[in-house]
Amino acid sequence: MSQLLEKVERAHDNYDASKDKDITKHIVPDYKDEIRHAVFEKGLSKRIWEELYKVIDSSDVVIYVLDARNPMGTRTFTLEEHIKRDRPNKHFIFVMNKCDLVPTSVTQKWVRYLQQFYPTIAFQASK
């Protein structure tokens, strides 16, 4: 047993990580980005995204309609980042739709939260 331990210690002392070709085997790629891009590609062609960006380029104000039942689930953060980074002169407005389907207190909290990012309006189409 001691011979095996000595052999392992010698190998450990002589180990050079720069010569190890298998070291990248253990690096796990970030699959989140790949999955996110795959979701965008399913059912949506590149042509649709190009049309969206054309509309954004020709607009001064972008009205972003969010569902009051799930505002964060209906946001597209990649689009927001694109506009913030590449089109800083564009104005962004959140409109929360279907506010009649959630309690007023919930709508008020969401409006307060979303106003930290962009101007937010609660919209109730039934009245």
Secondary structure, 3 states (H helix, E strand, C coil): CHHHHHHHHHHHHCCCHHHCCCHHHHCCCCHHHHHHHHHHHCCCCHHHHHHHHHHHHHCCEEEEEEECCCCCCCCCHHHHHHHHHHCCCCEEEEEEECHHHCCHHHHHHHHHHHCCCCCEEECCCCC
